[in-house]
Amino acid sequence: MPRLKVMAIVLLLAGAARAGEFEDGLSEFRRAAATGDPVEAKALYREAAATWEALYRGGNASTRLLTNIGNARAFAGDLGEAVLAYRRALLADPGNDRARDGLDAIRHELGVEDRRAGAGSGLLHALFFWHDMLTARTRTILFAIAWIGGMALLVPARRRRKLRPAAALLLLVAGALFSSLFVTDRERRDAADAVLTVRTEGRAGDGEFYSPSHSSPLPAGIEIRILERREDDGGWVHGQLRDGTKTWLPARSVETVLPSSRGF
């Protein structure tokens, strides 16, 4: 029992310390928003982001913390780190509207186009408007309830017609939720899995001696899907941008959304 009490006290103190560091970041963020000096504001936003990033590295990966990091980095002009934080926040909670709005704003600023978006995407979004409102965990629970309930009503519904609409409705809801979960899984697999953290010249091959792959250097914040890695010559990654074009980039200029990700 004494050991358990000591452990509980240690955990409480650690939690209080983390809460204190989070508040320190908020204080720096508010000071940045209040100052009229743009240079000072950027410095304070970076201090706030650095404070919260220390918490993230310490194991706190809450969607709120990551969204705050993204906001601070975005206001500081560090678009690569901002996109990375927003993407990680959305992995923790795909329904996080603040992170989604921040990410969309940066994509618009960078002029990023997604070749996967088409005429049918608007209709799909209209039909599944609730897709981003519910977390994947919530949709999974609702799917299980609807599926079990619908299957449970199937047998008695054969004898009692009044139960048939209820069974059909539950199975229809289960089907919609399953489709939504499938889309989420595909989005996670097909989405860009890395972010360019610094402005970098993309190359047509894995070396500085290759010609540029694009007419101008790629800005920080561009998202790529890693297709191949080569560890020789300092390390290079072959990636596909959201517009479908491909390029080779120095590995040091790219950071994966999931730190353990090794590409495809």
C-alpha positions as CSV (number, residue, x, y, z in Angstrom):
1,M,0.0,0.0,0.0
2,P,2.7,2.6,0.8
3,R,4.3,2.0,-2.6
4,L,0.9,2.6,-4.3
5,K,0.5,5.8,-2.4
6,V,4.0,7.0,-3.4
7,M,3.2,6.1,-7.1
8,A,-0.1,7.9,-6.9
9,I,1.6,11.0,-5.5
10,V,4.3,10.9,-8.2
11,L,1.7,10.6,-10.9
12,L,-0.3,13.5,-9.5
13,L,2.9,15.7,-9.3
14,A,3.8,14.7,-12.9
15,G,0.3,15.6,-14.0
16,A,0.5,18.9,-12.2
17,A,3.8,19.7,-13.8
18,R,2.5,18.9,-17.3
19,A,-0.6,21.1,-16.6
20,G,1.8,23.9,-15.5
21,E,3.8,23.6,-18.7
22,F,0.7,23.7,-20.8
23,E,-0.4,26.9,-19.1
24,D,3.1,28.3,-19.7
25,G,2.5,27.8,-23.4
26,L,-0.9,29.4,-23.2
27,S,0.6,32.4,-21.4
28,E,3.3,32.8,-24.1
29,F,0.6,32.4,-26.9
30,R,-1.6,35.1,-25.3
31,R,1.4,37.5,-25.0
32,A,2.1,36.9,-28.7
33,A,-1.5,37.7,-29.6
34,A,-1.4,40.9,-27.5
35,T,1.8,42.4,-28.6
36,G,1.9,44.9,-31.5
37,D,5.4,44.0,-32.6
38,P,5.3,41.3,-35.4
39,V,8.9,40.2,-34.7
40,E,8.2,39.8,-31.0
41,A,4.9,38.0,-31.7
42,K,6.6,35.4,-33.9
43,A,9.3,34.8,-31.2
44,L,6.6,34.3,-28.6
45,Y,4.6,32.0,-30.8
46,R,7.7,29.9,-31.3
47,E,8.3,29.8,-27.5
48,A,4.7,28.6,-27.0
49,A,5.1,26.0,-29.7
50,A,8.4,24.8,-28.2
51,T,6.9,24.5,-24.7
52,W,4.0,22.4,-26.1
53,E,6.3,20.3,-28.3
54,A,8.3,19.4,-25.2
55,L,5.1,18.0,-23.7
56,Y,4.4,16.1,-26.9
57,R,7.9,14.5,-26.9
58,G,7.2,13.6,-23.3
59,G,4.3,11.4,-24.3
60,N,1.3,13.8,-24.3
61,A,-0.2,13.4,-27.8
62,S,-3.7,14.8,-27.2
63,T,-5.4,16.3,-30.2
64,R,-5.9,19.6,-28.2
65,L,-2.1,19.9,-27.6
66,L,-1.2,19.1,-31.2
67,T,-3.8,21.6,-32.5
68,N,-2.3,24.3,-30.2
69,I,1.2,23.5,-31.6
70,G,-0.2,23.8,-35.1
71,N,-1.8,27.2,-34.4
72,A,1.4,28.6,-32.7
73,R,3.6,27.4,-35.6
74,A,1.2,28.7,-38.2
75,F,1.2,32.2,-36.6
76,A,5.0,32.1,-36.4
77,G,5.2,31.4,-40.1
78,D,6.6,27.9,-39.6
79,L,4.3,26.2,-42.0
80,G,6.1,22.8,-42.2
81,E,5.8,22.3,-38.4
82,A,2.3,23.6,-38.4
83,V,1.1,21.1,-41.1
84,L,2.9,18.3,-39.2
85,A,1.1,19.2,-36.0
86,Y,-2.3,19.5,-37.6
87,R,-1.9,16.2,-39.4
88,R,-1.0,14.5,-36.1
89,A,-4.0,16.2,-34.4
90,L,-6.3,14.8,-37.0
91,L,-4.8,11.3,-36.6
92,A,-5.8,11.5,-32.9
93,D,-9.2,12.9,-33.8
94,P,-10.4,13.0,-37.4
95,G,-13.3,15.2,-36.4
96,N,-11.1,18.0,-35.0
97,D,-12.6,21.0,-36.9
98,R,-9.9,23.4,-35.6
99,A,-7.1,21.3,-36.9
100,R,-8.9,20.6,-40.1
101,D,-9.6,24.4,-40.7
102,G,-5.9,25.2,-39.9
103,L,-4.6,22.6,-42.3
104,D,-7.0,23.6,-45.1
105,A,-6.0,27.3,-44.6
106,I,-2.3,26.4,-45.1
107,R,-3.0,24.2,-48.1
108,H,-4.9,27.0,-49.7
109,E,-2.0,29.4,-48.9
110,L,0.4,27.0,-50.5
111,G,-1.8,26.5,-53.5
112,V,-2.0,22.8,-53.0
113,E,-4.5,20.9,-55.1
114,D,-5.6,17.4,-54.5
115,R,-6.0,15.4,-57.7
116,R,-8.3,13.0,-55.9
117,A,-10.9,15.6,-55.4
118,G,-13.6,15.4,-58.1
119,A,-17.2,16.3,-58.9
120,G,-18.4,13.4,-56.9
121,S,-16.6,14.4,-53.7
122,G,-19.1,17.2,-53.0
123,L,-22.0,14.8,-53.3
124,L,-20.2,12.3,-51.1
125,H,-19.5,15.0,-48.5
126,A,-23.2,16.0,-48.6
127,L,-24.4,12.5,-48.0
128,F,-21.8,11.8,-45.3
129,F,-21.8,15.2,-43.6
130,W,-21.6,13.5,-40.2
131,H,-18.4,11.7,-41.3
132,D,-16.1,14.3,-39.8
133,M,-18.4,15.2,-36.9
134,L,-17.9,11.8,-35.2
135,T,-14.6,10.2,-34.2
136,A,-13.6,6.8,-35.7
137,R,-14.1,5.3,-32.2
138,T,-17.6,6.7,-31.9
139,R,-18.5,5.4,-35.4
140,T,-17.1,2.0,-34.6
141,I,-19.3,1.7,-31.5
142,L,-22.4,2.9,-33.3
143,F,-21.7,0.5,-36.1
144,A,-21.5,-2.4,-33.7
145,I,-24.8,-1.4,-32.0
146,A,-26.6,-1.0,-35.3
147,W,-25.3,-4.2,-36.8
148,I,-26.0,-6.3,-33.7
149,G,-29.5,-4.7,-33.3
150,G,-30.3,-5.2,-37.0
151,M,-29.2,-8.9,-37.0
152,A,-31.1,-9.6,-33.8
153,L,-34.3,-8.3,-35.4
154,L,-33.9,-10.3,-38.6
155,V,-35.2,-13.6,-37.3
156,P,-38.4,-12.3,-35.5
157,A,-39.0,-9.9,-38.4
158,R,-39.7,-12.9,-40.6
159,R,-42.8,-13.6,-38.6
160,R,-43.7,-10.0,-37.5
161,R,-43.8,-7.6,-40.4
162,K,-43.8,-4.6,-38.0
163,L,-40.2,-5.3,-37.1
164,R,-39.0,-5.3,-40.7
165,P,-38.7,-1.5,-41.0
166,A,-36.7,-1.3,-37.8
167,A,-34.4,-4.1,-38.9
168,A,-33.9,-2.6,-42.3
169,L,-33.2,0.8,-40.8
170,L,-30.6,-0.5,-38.4
171,L,-28.8,-2.5,-41.1
172,L,-28.9,0.6,-43.4
173,V,-27.3,2.7,-40.6
174,A,-24.7,-0.1,-40.0
175,G,-23.9,-0.1,-43.8
176,A,-23.5,3.7,-43.8
177,L,-21.2,3.6,-40.8
178,F,-19.2,0.8,-42.2
179,S,-18.7,2.8,-45.4
180,S,-17.6,5.8,-43.3
181,L,-15.1,3.7,-41.5
182,F,-13.8,2.3,-44.7
183,V,-13.3,5.8,-46.1
184,T,-11.4,6.8,-42.9
185,D,-9.1,3.8,-43.3
186,R,-8.5,4.6,-46.9
187,E,-7.8,8.2,-46.1
188,R,-5.2,7.2,-43.5
189,R,-3.5,4.9,-45.9
190,D,-3.7,7.0,-49.0
191,A,-3.1,10.4,-47.4
192,A,0.4,12.0,-47.6
193,D,2.4,10.5,-44.8
194,A,5.2,13.0,-44.5
195,V,5.7,16.8,-44.5
196,L,8.4,18.9,-46.0
197,T,9.7,20.9,-43.0
198,V,12.0,23.3,-44.9
199,R,12.0,24.9,-48.3
200,T,13.8,22.5,-50.6
201,E,14.6,21.9,-54.2
202,G,13.1,18.7,-55.4
203,R,15.2,16.6,-57.8
204,A,14.5,14.3,-60.6
205,G,16.7,11.7,-59.0
206,D,18.3,10.8,-55.7
207,G,21.2,13.3,-55.7
208,E,22.0,17.0,-55.9
209,F,23.5,16.5,-59.4
210,Y,20.0,15.6,-60.9
211,S,18.0,18.4,-62.4
212,P,15.1,20.1,-60.4
213,S,11.8,18.2,-60.6
214,H,9.8,21.5,-60.4
215,S,10.2,25.0,-61.7
216,S,10.9,26.4,-58.2
217,P,11.8,25.0,-54.8
218,L,9.1,23.3,-52.9
219,P,7.9,25.4,-49.9
220,A,7.8,24.1,-46.3
221,G,4.4,22.5,-45.5
222,I,4.1,20.5,-48.7
223,E,2.7,17.0,-47.9
224,I,4.1,13.9,-49.7
225,R,3.4,10.3,-49.8
226,I,6.7,8.4,-49.4
227,L,7.1,5.8,-52.2
228,E,10.8,4.8,-51.7
229,R,13.7,5.5,-49.4
230,R,17.4,5.3,-50.2
231,E,19.8,5.6,-47.3
232,D,23.0,6.1,-49.4
233,D,24.4,9.6,-50.1
234,G,23.0,11.0,-46.9
235,G,19.5,9.6,-47.5
236,W,16.9,10.5,-50.0
237,V,13.1,9.9,-50.3
238,H,11.0,9.5,-53.4
239,G,7.7,11.1,-52.8
240,Q,4.4,11.9,-54.5
241,L,2.8,15.3,-53.9
242,R,-0.9,15.8,-53.4
243,D,-1.2,17.1,-57.0
244,G,0.2,13.8,-58.3
245,T,3.7,14.9,-59.3
246,K,6.7,13.1,-58.0
247,T,10.1,14.2,-56.7
248,W,13.2,13.2,-54.8
249,L,14.0,15.0,-51.6
250,P,16.8,14.9,-49.0
251,A,15.6,12.7,-46.1
252,R,16.6,15.4,-43.6
253,S,14.1,17.8,-45.1
254,V,11.1,15.5,-44.5
255,E,9.4,14.4,-41.4
256,T,6.9,11.6,-41.2
257,V,3.5,12.3,-39.6
258,L,3.9,9.1,-37.7
259,P,7.4,9.0,-36.3
260,S,7.7,5.3,-36.8
261,S,6.4,5.4,-40.3
262,R,8.7,4.0,-43.0
263,G,6.7,4.8,-46.0
264,F,5.0,2.4,-48.4
